[in-house]
Amino acid sequence: MDLNAEEERWAVWTVQARRFASRENYTDAVARMKLVRGAVQEALGEATDPKQRARLERHLARADELLGTLQAKYQAWRSEIAKRRQHTIDQAAEEMARPLPVPAD
């Protein structure tokens, strides 16, 4: 396994996740970071060199930290959507009670 090529791939995926998050596409951002974390964990399982393992553990720590941040933003985003949806549902009775506009002749 060429660790440098793998690290470059993880860096690209991490940038993609951050860009997804900047556009409030948290679903794809979280999925991309889970992909990074899984790839790093797999590489860590195969690594035997202590220096390489330490380097991979640092990558894993960064991936876990960013994943946690993205998941928190994702949950906040989803709760905001649920709050707006509930507000619309709560206002439905009031809206239905209003008379329809009278058409102009």
BELBELRA-V571576 format. One record per residue. N is the residue number from 1. PSI is psi as a letter, one per 20 degrees, with the letter a starting at -180 (999 if undefined). NEAR is the number of other ideal C-beta (glycine too) atoms within 10 Angstrom. Layout:
BEGIN
N/PSI/NEAR, N/PSI/NEAR
END
This chain:
BEGIN
1/p/9, 2/o/7, 3/h/14, 4/g/7, 5/g/9, 6/g/16, 7/h/15, 8/g/11, 9/g/13, 10/h/19, 11/g/12, 12/g/12, 13/h/17, 14/g/18, 15/g/11, 16/g/16, 17/g/25, 18/h/15, 19/h/13, 20/g/19, 21/h/21, 22/h/9, 23/j/9, 24/k/11, 25/m/16, 26/h/20, 27/g/13, 28/h/14, 29/g/25, 30/g/20, 31/g/13, 32/g/24, 33/h/26, 34/h/15, 35/g/17, 36/g/24, 37/g/19, 38/g/11, 39/g/17, 40/g/22, 41/h/14, 42/g/13, 43/h/20, 44/h/15, 45/h/9, 46/i/9, 47/q/17, 48/h/6, 49/p/10, 50/h/8, 51/g/8, 52/g/15, 53/g/14, 54/g/11, 55/g/16, 56/h/22, 57/h/13, 58/g/11, 59/g/23, 60/g/17, 61/g/11, 62/g/15, 63/g/23, 64/g/15, 65/g/11, 66/h/20, 67/g/18, 68/g/11, 69/g/14, 70/h/22, 71/h/15, 72/g/11, 73/h/15, 74/g/17, 75/g/12, 76/g/11, 77/g/15, 78/h/12, 79/h/10, 80/g/10, 81/g/10, 82/h/10, 83/g/10, 84/g/10, 85/g/10, 86/h/10, 87/g/9, 88/g/10, 89/g/9, 90/h/9, 91/i/10, 92/g/9, 93/g/8, 94/g/8, 95/h/8, 96/h/7, 97/h/7, 98/q/7, 99/q/5, 100/q/5, 101/q/6, 102/p/6, 103/q/5, 104/q/4, 105/999/3
END
